[in-house]
Amino acid sequence: MLEDDSGREVSGVRVSLTDRCNFDCVYCHNEGLGDTRGPMEPQENELSTDRVVQFLEVAQEFDVEAVKFTGGEPMLRQDLEEIIRRTPDEMEVSMTTNGTFLPGRATDLVDAGLERVNVSQDAMDEEAFAELTQSGAYERVLEGVEAALDAGLAPVKLNMVVFEPTAGYIPEMVDHVAETDGLQLQLIEYMPELAGNPEWAIDIDRVHNWLEDRADHVETRDMHDRNRYWVGREAPEETADAGSQAAADGGVPSTDKRAAPEMVDRGMVEIVDPVENPTFCANCHRVRLTHDGYLKGCLNRNDDLRDIGDTKASMRETFRDTVANRVPYYGEYMIQNADGEWVVNEKYLDTDGDRDPYEYSE
């Protein structure tokens, strides 16, 4: 497994199959791009089936363990099932989607080898959903989530971007995953660096604090120092009894939310909070492939794009170069000045002034 100069092994790849999307989400930096009539063969500016598979085979040579397919909307690719079927067996396969094309395809995707799915859903109200996504696909998304569960993809993670227009919908979304078997909720901090509109950003600690009060149990993942909040259902009786006995014996009582009792069959809410978070970046283990064949070491950067070429030899070289040159975004590429503000490290600035680091992203 390749390791960068910061000691971060690259164990995963995120592969964008298209920049086309049938939604026009208000927070997205690539709103409603391209021909979205439905699933179709790769377009001229998109990686072919064979090139995607070749890249994944090269990634597997470097012991990459997992791939997540994204877009745009990856299910606008008619060859998605073939790509998944041809992904090296050693790699875990997941996908992020808006869910509208899961009905009728979820079972075939699972048969091809899909193991996990994240579905974007920012509200439980049809009108609010339409306003956020500029689409009338609310019911179709709910059908897609149900199709994923029926196909055996539980737990299905619902992705919700947290910013001013959605903050008020969080309680209802949390209740929804707490009450519905097979669902989890991933709250994703809004990233103005990518999407603009910095006035939409909220203090993510507000959400952490609210969930701390709402949750029955809280745990912290080593990866990214990320909190998980378990909500909505009690621990089994025997576990609660064991916790009470532990308290009597001088241990941690089961009422301590961080005591990690054996909770079962409960809703899980996780916050993804990368903004101004050096810990998050210090534990990033993914590189990203764009739909048109450029590899980059960081989601937020677009001044480190490298063409993977058309051969496995060129892909290997590009993969090595990308890993060798990747650095943590916060704490290295972005550093704090004397006023505590995050600014681009001068050694990464384009002195010729001919490249905007945010002009190309996905």
C-alpha positions in Angstrom: 0.0 0.0 0.0 1.4 3.4 -1.0 2.0 6.0 1.7 2.4 9.8 1.3 5.0 11.9 3.1 2.6 12.5 5.9 2.4 8.8 6.7 -1.1 8.3 5.3 -1.6 5.1 3.5 -3.9 5.2 0.5 -6.4 2.5 1.1 -9.4 3.8 -1.0 -10.3 5.5 -4.2 -13.3 7.6 -5.1 -14.2 7.4 -8.8 -16.5 9.9 -10.4 -18.1 8.2 -13.4 -19.9 11.4 -14.7 -20.4 15.0 -14.0 -24.0 14.8 -15.3 -26.8 14.9 -12.7 -30.6 15.0 -12.9 -30.8 17.2 -9.8 -29.9 20.9 -9.5 -29.1 21.0 -5.8 -28.7 24.6 -4.6 -25.4 23.7 -2.7 -23.8 21.8 -5.6 -20.9 23.2 -7.5 -21.9 21.3 -10.7 -25.6 22.0 -10.9 -27.6 19.9 -13.3 -24.9 19.3 -15.8 -25.3 17.6 -19.2 -27.7 15.2 -20.8 -29.8 13.8 -18.0 -32.5 12.0 -19.9 -31.6 8.7 -18.3 -28.9 6.0 -18.1 -26.8 5.9 -21.2 -23.4 4.8 -22.5 -20.3 6.8 -21.5 -20.2 10.2 -23.1 -17.3 11.6 -25.1 -15.8 13.4 -22.0 -16.3 10.4 -19.7 -13.9 7.5 -18.9 -14.8 4.4 -20.9 -15.8 1.2 -19.1 -12.4 -0.3 -19.9 -10.4 2.6 -18.6 -12.3 2.7 -15.3 -11.7 -1.0 -14.9 -8.0 -0.7 -15.9 -7.5 2.0 -13.3 -9.2 -0.1 -10.6 -6.9 -3.0 -11.5 -3.9 -0.7 -11.0 -5.2 0.6 -7.7 -5.6 -3.0 -6.5 -2.0 -3.6 -7.4 -1.2 -1.0 -4.8 -3.4 -2.9 -2.3 -6.2 -0.4 -2.4 -9.1 -2.0 -0.4 -12.2 0.0 -1.4 -13.8 2.0 -4.2 -16.7 4.4 -4.0 -18.4 5.3 -7.2 -19.8 8.9 -7.4 -20.8 11.5 -9.9 -22.6 13.7 -10.7 -25.1 10.9 -10.5 -23.3 7.6 -11.2 -26.5 5.8 -12.1 -26.7 7.9 -15.3 -24.0 5.5 -16.5 -25.7 2.5 -18.2 -22.5 0.5 -17.8 -22.5 0.9 -14.0 -23.4 -2.8 -13.3 -20.6 -3.9 -15.7 -18.0 -1.7 -14.0 -19.0 -3.1 -10.6 -18.9 -6.6 -11.9 -15.4 -6.1 -13.3 -14.1 -4.4 -10.2 -11.3 -6.5 -8.6 -12.8 -9.0 -6.1 -10.5 -7.8 -3.4 -12.0 -4.3 -3.3 -15.1 -3.3 -1.3 -17.6 -1.5 -3.6 -19.9 1.3 -2.5 -21.7 4.1 -4.2 -23.2 7.6 -3.6 -26.4 8.3 -5.5 -29.5 10.5 -5.3 -31.5 7.3 -5.4 -33.8 8.1 -8.3 -32.6 5.2 -10.5 -32.3 2.6 -7.7 -35.9 1.2 -8.3 -35.4 -1.5 -10.9 -31.6 -1.5 -10.7 -30.8 -2.1 -7.0 -31.0 -5.9 -7.2 -28.8 -6.0 -10.4 -26.2 -3.7 -8.7 -26.1 -6.0 -5.7 -25.8 -9.1 -7.9 -22.9 -7.3 -9.7 -21.1 -6.8 -6.4 -22.3 -3.5 -4.8 -22.0 -3.8 -1.0 -23.0 -0.4 0.4 -24.9 2.7 -0.8 -25.3 6.3 0.4 -28.4 8.1 -0.8 -28.6 11.9 -0.8 -31.7 13.1 1.1 -31.7 16.5 2.6 -35.3 16.7 3.9 -38.4 14.6 4.8 -40.8 17.2 3.4 -41.7 17.0 -0.3 -41.8 20.8 -0.8 -38.5 21.4 1.1 -36.9 18.6 -0.9 -38.0 20.1 -4.2 -36.7 23.5 -3.2 -33.3 22.1 -2.3 -32.8 19.8 -5.3 -34.8 21.7 -7.9 -36.5 18.4 -8.7 -39.9 16.7 -8.1 -38.3 13.4 -7.4 -39.0 13.1 -3.6 -41.2 10.0 -3.9 -38.8 8.4 -6.3 -35.9 8.8 -3.8 -38.0 7.2 -1.1 -38.7 4.3 -3.5 -35.0 4.1 -4.2 -34.1 3.8 -0.5 -36.7 1.1 -0.1 -35.4 -0.7 -3.2 -31.9 -0.6 -1.7 -33.1 -2.1 1.6 -35.1 -4.8 -0.3 -32.0 -5.7 -2.3 -30.0 -6.3 0.9 -27.9 -3.1 1.1 -28.8 -2.3 4.7 -27.7 -0.2 6.4 -28.5 2.4 3.8 -26.8 5.8 4.8 -28.8 8.9 4.0 -26.5 11.8 3.2 -27.7 15.2 4.4 -25.7 18.4 3.8 -25.9 20.6 6.9 -26.2 24.3 6.1 -28.6 27.1 6.9 -31.4 26.0 4.5 -31.4 22.4 6.0 -30.5 22.9 9.6 -34.1 23.0 10.7 -34.8 19.7 9.1 -32.3 17.8 11.1 -34.6 16.7 14.0 -37.1 15.1 11.6 -34.3 13.3 9.7 -32.9 12.0 13.0 -36.3 10.7 14.1 -36.7 9.1 10.7 -33.6 7.0 10.9 -34.3 6.2 14.6 -37.7 4.8 13.7 -36.8 3.0 10.5 -34.9 -0.3 10.4 -31.9 -0.4 8.1 -31.3 3.4 7.9 -28.4 5.5 9.2 -27.9 9.3 8.8 -24.7 11.0 7.7 -24.7 14.8 8.3 -22.1 16.4 6.0 -20.8 19.8 7.0 -21.3 22.4 4.2 -18.0 23.3 2.4 -18.1 26.9 1.2 -14.6 26.3 -0.3 -16.3 24.1 -2.9 -19.8 25.5 -3.2 -19.4 29.2 -2.4 -22.1 31.1 -0.4 -20.1 31.2 2.9 -23.1 32.8 4.6 -24.9 29.4 4.4 -22.3 27.7 6.6 -23.3 27.1 10.2 -21.3 26.3 13.4 -21.2 22.5 13.2 -20.7 22.4 17.0 -24.4 23.4 17.3 -25.3 20.1 15.7 -22.8 18.1 17.8 -24.2 19.6 21.0 -27.8 19.0 20.0 -27.1 15.4 19.1 -25.1 14.9 22.3 -28.3 15.8 24.3 -30.5 13.7 22.0 -28.4 10.5 21.8 -28.6 7.5 24.0 -25.0 6.7 23.3 -22.0 8.4 21.7 -18.9 6.9 20.3 -15.8 8.4 18.6 -14.3 6.7 15.6 -10.5 6.8 15.3 -10.8 7.6 11.6 -11.1 11.4 11.4 -11.9 11.7 15.1 -15.5 11.4 14.0 -18.5 11.2 16.4 -21.3 8.7 16.0 -24.6 9.3 17.9 -26.9 6.4 18.5 -30.5 7.4 19.0 -34.0 6.2 19.5 -33.9 2.7 21.0 -32.8 1.3 24.3 -30.1 -1.2 25.0 -31.4 -4.8 25.7 -32.3 -5.5 29.3 -29.4 -7.8 30.0 -26.9 -5.1 28.8 -28.5 -2.4 31.0 -28.3 -4.8 34.0 -24.6 -5.5 33.2 -23.9 -1.7 33.0 -25.6 -1.2 36.4 -23.5 -4.0 37.9 -20.4 -2.4 36.4 -21.3 0.8 38.2 -21.7 -1.0 41.4 -18.3 -2.6 41.0 -16.7 0.9 40.4 -16.9 0.7 36.6 -18.7 3.1 34.2 -22.4 3.0 34.5 -24.6 2.3 31.5 -26.1 5.8 31.7 -22.8 7.3 30.6 -23.3 8.0 26.9 -19.7 7.1 26.1 -19.7 3.8 28.0 -20.2 1.9 24.7 -22.9 -0.6 25.8 -24.0 -3.2 23.4 -26.7 -1.3 21.8 -28.7 -3.2 19.2 -30.9 -2.3 16.2 -30.7 1.4 16.7 -30.5 4.5 14.6 -27.0 5.9 14.0 -26.2 9.5 13.1 -22.7 10.5 12.1 -21.3 13.9 11.5 -18.7 14.4 8.7 -17.0 17.7 9.6 -13.9 18.4 7.5 -14.0 22.2 7.4 -11.0 23.7 9.2 -10.4 20.2 10.7 -6.7 19.2 10.6 -7.5 15.9 12.3 -9.9 15.0 9.5 -7.3 15.7 6.8 -4.5 13.9 8.7 -6.6 10.7 8.5 -7.6 10.9 4.9 -6.8 7.7 3.0 -8.4 8.3 -0.4 -7.4 9.6 -3.8 -10.0 10.7 -6.3 -10.4 10.1 -10.0 -12.4 12.6 -12.0 -14.9 11.5 -14.7 -12.6 12.7 -17.5 -9.5 10.9 -16.3 -7.5 13.0 -13.8 -6.3 11.8 -10.5 -6.0 14.1 -7.5 -5.0 13.7 -3.9 -7.5 15.9 -2.3 -11.2 16.7 -2.9 -10.7 20.4 -2.1 -7.7 20.9 -4.4 -7.7 21.2 -8.2 -4.2 22.4 -8.8 -2.8 18.9 -8.4 -4.7 17.2 -11.3 -2.7 14.4 -13.1 -3.8 12.7 -16.3 -4.0 8.9 -15.8 -3.4 8.3 -19.5 -4.6 5.3 -21.5 -2.3 2.5 -20.4 -1.7 0.7 -17.1 1.9 1.9 -17.2 0.8 5.5 -17.2 -1.8 4.9 -14.6 0.8 3.3 -12.3 3.1 6.3 -12.7 0.2 8.8 -12.1 -0.9 6.9 -9.1 2.6 6.9 -7.5 3.1 10.6 -8.3 -0.3 11.6 -6.9 0.3 9.7 -3.6 3.9 11.1 -3.3 2.6 14.7 -3.7 -0.6 14.6 -1.6 -0.6 16.6 1.6 -3.3 17.3 4.2 -5.5 20.1 3.1 -5.9 21.8 6.5 -2.6 22.0 8.4 -0.4 21.8 5.3 -2.0 23.2 2.1 -4.1 25.5 4.2 -2.4 27.0 7.3 -3.4 29.5 10.0 -2.0 33.0 9.9 -1.3 35.2 12.9 -5.0 36.1 13.1 -6.0 32.4 13.2 -7.5 32.5 9.7 -6.9 29.7 7.3 -5.0 30.8 4.2 -3.2 28.9 1.4 0.3 28.0 2.2 2.5 30.2 0.0 4.6 27.4 -1.3 1.5 26.0 -3.0 0.4 29.2 -4.6 0.7 29.5 -8.4 3.0 32.4 -8.8 2.1 32.9 -12.5 -1.5 33.4 -11.4 -2.9 31.4 -14.3 -4.7 28.7 -12.3 -7.7 29.0 -10.0 -7.5 26.1 -7.5 -11.3 25.9 -7.4 -12.1 26.1 -11.1 -12.5 22.4 -11.5 -13.9 20.1 -8.8 -16.2 17.1 -8.2 
